[in-house]
Structures are given as structure tokens and as C-alpha cells.
């Protein structure tokens, strides 16, 4: 048997009829619907129907066991939160367009992440560090469903790790705000109240994110198959491939193509559907 998840708490008559004719009648399970089918459908069939019906639909991996999940690890920028922090910081020094273009290319996988970060941070040189607090207070917002998602994981005693190619200024504050278990990100160089334009220490790029996943597995005494990894950009892919379940959240095409599951319409709380 194969299980298809439909991430919605309501289906209209057109959606119900289409799903039933393609697979079988959807059955509601708490805040989403599931369809059990004997023959495992093609991913292309699910993707096409998902787009046509404007519904998030996912085929559960055959070896995924929801009751064994002990850790969720998530990217920050454009995943947990709605912005790219480096782009918003750049706006305070009038280089947002230039920095945003580099960010987009890196997230699409067109540029090496580490070198792109060095270039972007260099453009911030000389900016007063007070701009960081302005970004956090005035521009940073959580993506829909974030708090419900994290609270739901806590209720199931599943740890949450936030890992970012962004900066500790933001991950540290989010850790305190949301009571997160673990965080890791890049450290921005500062001197005399100004950004130096340098990253201090090792850059948290694609491999470092995957290494953090394995480090936490050792710390929690669990295996990678007990981890759900969530991201949106190309620098999340190495980490996502190491996890038992990878989820592309409103992600770039290259990430959606390689992730086991994806969400394009619903909020982060729909990730809890995998754990029911």
C-alpha cells in the first residue's frame, strides 16, 4: 500500500471528485486528508494533479516511519522566515539590488554559496550594526504556520534545529523567541559598531549544514533516517539528502526536483501532517 497526503483541511466537490477518480476517496485525518492506494503512483501524476487542483499533495516514502522521527532541521531565510536577511541588511547601505541578485543566483544553484556569501558580506562593510536590529524588528516575519509547527513538534517531543547560511544575530534571537533546541549560522565581523565586511570563522554552507545534521544525530543518539530536513535553496540540498524525509518549502525548482516531498501552497504547519 502507498499513502498520498493531501495537505488541506477542506476539499471542495471538484477536488474530491478529481482525487477519487484518479486514486480513491480521500479520508480526513485531523487537519489533512489521506488516500491509500495499492499501486504506488508516479510522482509526475501527483505533481500534475497537485498543480491543477492547487493542492499540496505528497507521496509518503515507502521507508518513512513517522513514529521514529526525533529531529527536524530547517533552513532559516525564506523557509522559517519570509525574508533573506542579507538582502534586507543591504538595503540599509543602498546595495540591496546587487546583493539580492547574488542571493537569488546562489539559491538557484547557479553560484557557489561560500564565495557568494563572502561577496555579499563584503558589500556590507562599514554599515552600522544597529541596522541588524532594525531588520529583526521591522522586516523579519515568520512564514505562515511556523509557530504552530514548532509547538506541534514540541508536543511530540521532537527536537528542532535551525541552521542557516545567514547570521547568528538572527538565529540567536529566533532561538530565544521560539524556544528552539539548536541553532547554527555565520558570524558577522564587527568592529567599533560597524560591520567589517567579513565572516568570522568557518562558513556555514551546504556541507556544513549536512555536517550539523550528523552532529545532532550523534548528540541525540539517533540515525539520519529519524530526521526531517526542510529547505528552499540549493545550499540546503546536501543536508536534505542526508535526512529520512526531505521537504522543499516554497522552494527553487532545482530543490523541488530533488526533494522527496514539497509544499507550495500551504504553510509550515502542514509539515505536521507527515507525523500523524
N, C-alpha and C positions, 0 to 999 in steps of 0.2 A: 504493500500500500504506500501511496505517496500523499503528502499533505500540502495543500495550497492554502496560504494565508491571504485573506483579503482585509487590508488594514482600514476598516471603516466600521463605525457602529450603526450605520444605516445604509441600506441598499434600496434604491428605487425599483420600480417594476421592470424597467428596461434593463437595468444592471442585473437583477435577479434572473430574468429570462435568458439573457445572454450567457451568464455564468452556468446556469443549469443546462442549457443546450450544448455548451462546449464541454462541460465536465460532469457536474452533478449538482444537486441542490445545495446551496450554501447553508451551513449551520452556525448560528451565532454562539460564540464562546466569549463571554464577558464583553469586552469592548471591540471585538472584531469578529470576522466570520472565517470559517474553515471549510474546505472541501476535501474529502477523502476520495482518492481515485485509485483503481487497481493498477493502471498502466501509467508510468511516470511520463508526464507531458514534456514536450520540447520547451526549452526556455524561450525560444522565439515566439511560440504560441502564446505564452503567458505575457511576454513583453508587449506584443501587439494588442492583445485584449486589454491589458492594463492601460495602454495609451488611448485606445478607442473609448473605454469606459471612464477614463480619468480616475482610476482607482489604483492605489498601490497594491500590488499582488506579488507574492513571493512563494517560491517552491522551497520547502524545507530540505536542506541537505540530508541525504539518507543516514549519515552517521552522526547527526546533531542530536544531542541529548540535553534538553533544556534543564533538567533537574541536576545536571552536573556543572552548570555554569557557576563560576565563583568570582569572575573578574570581568568588568567591562572597561576597555581602554578607548579613549576618544581623543580625536584632534580637537583643537580649540577654535581657531579662526574659520568662520563660515561653516562650522559644524556645531559646536556647543553654543557659540555666539554668532551674531549676524554680520559682523564686520571682519575685515582684515586689519588688525591693529596697526601694522606698519604703514599701511596706506593712510589711515586717519592721522597718525603721528606726522606723516609727511605733509599733511595739509597745513600744519602749523608753521612750516618752513617753506611753503609755496612750491613744493615739488611732488604733490600728490599724483598728478597725471603721469609723470615719469616713473614713480615708484609703483603705481598701480599696474602699469603696462608690464613691468618686470615681474610683479607678483602673479599676474594672470598667466604669463608665459611659463613661469615656474610651476604653477598649479596644473597647467595643461600638460606638463612633462616636456615642454619644449626647451627648457633651460635647466642646467644643473642647479639643484636647490642651494647647496652650500655657497657656490660662487655668486648666485643671485642674491642671497641674503647679505653677503659681505658688501655687494654693490649698493643694495638698498639702504643698509645701515650707514654706510659711508656718506650717503646723501643727507643723513640726519645730523651730521656733525655740526656742533655749535648751538643746537636747539636747547632752549631752557628746559630742564627736566620737568618743570611744572606742567608742560604740555601732556605728559603721560597721564597725570591725574585728570586733566580736562577730558581726555579721550575716555577714560574709565567712567567718569561721572556723567558725561554728556552724550557720548556716542555709542558706548558699548551696551548692547542689549542681548539678552538670551534668546536663542531661537525658540519658536513655539514648542511647548511641551517639555522644555528642559527640566524644570523643577519637578514636574510630575514624574518624569523618567527617573531622575535621581532618587526621589523619595520612594518610588516603586522598587528600585534596586536595593535601597536600604532595608525595606520591609522584607525582602527575600534574602538578606544577609549576603548580598553580592557587592564586592568592593568596586570602587570607581577610581580610575586613574585618568588624569588629564595630561596629555603630552602635546607639546607644541613646538613648531619651528618659529614661533613668536617669542614672547618675552616673559620673564619671571615676574615683572611688575604686574602683569595681568593675571597670570596663573596663580600667584600667591594670594591675590585679593579674591579671586573666584574660589579658591580653596577654602578661605575663611567664610565667604558669603554663603557658599553652598554646602559647607562641611564635607568637602571631598577627602578621600583617603590618601591619594597620592598625586603629585604633580611634578612635571619636569619641563623646562623650557630654556631658552637662551638668556644670558645675562648681558644687558646693555652696559657698555662702558660709560662711566660718569666721572666728571672732574670739575670742581668748582661750580656745581649746579648746572653744568652743561653736558650734553651728550658728546662723547669723544668720536663717534662715528665708527666705533669698533665693537665687536662682540668679544666678551671676556670668556676665555676658556673654550672648551670643545663645543662645536656647533651641533645642535640637535636637528639633524636632518633625517633622511629616510632610514638609514641603517641604525642610527641612534634610537629612533622610535621603536624599531623592532627589538633592539637590544634591551630597551626599557621593559618591553613586554616580557622578555625572558627573565630579566632580573626580578620582576614582580612575581613571576611564576615560581621562582626559587624561594623568594621571601614568603610567599603564601603556601608553599608546598603543594602546588597544583601543576597540571600539564597544560600546554598551549591549547589543546582541544577544549579546555574548560573556559576559554576566553572568547568574548565577542569584541571585535575591533571595528571602530566606526571612524570614517573619514570622508573627505570630499576631494582631496587633491592628489596629484601624482606622488608627492613625497609621503603619502600615507600607505602606498601600495605594499611596500616591503613588510611593514607591520601587519597589514591586513591579511597578507598571505600566510602569516605565521599562526593566525588565530583559528579556532574551531569554526567560527562564523564571522565572515567579513560583511560589513554593511556600508554601502555607498549612500551618504546622506546628501540629497540635492547636489549630486556630485558632477565633476567634469566627465565627459564621455569616456575618456580612457579609464577612469576609475570604475565607472558603471560597467564597462565591458569586462573587467577582471574580477569584480567583487561577486561573491556568491549571492548576495541579496541587495536590495536597494529600496530607498524611499524617495519619491519625487513630488508627492502631493501632501502627505501628512507630516505631522510634527514628530519631534524626538520621542514623545511618549509612546508612539506606535512600536518602538523597539521592544517594549514590554510584551507585545503580542507573541514574540518568539519564546517567551518564558512561561506561558500559560500551559 
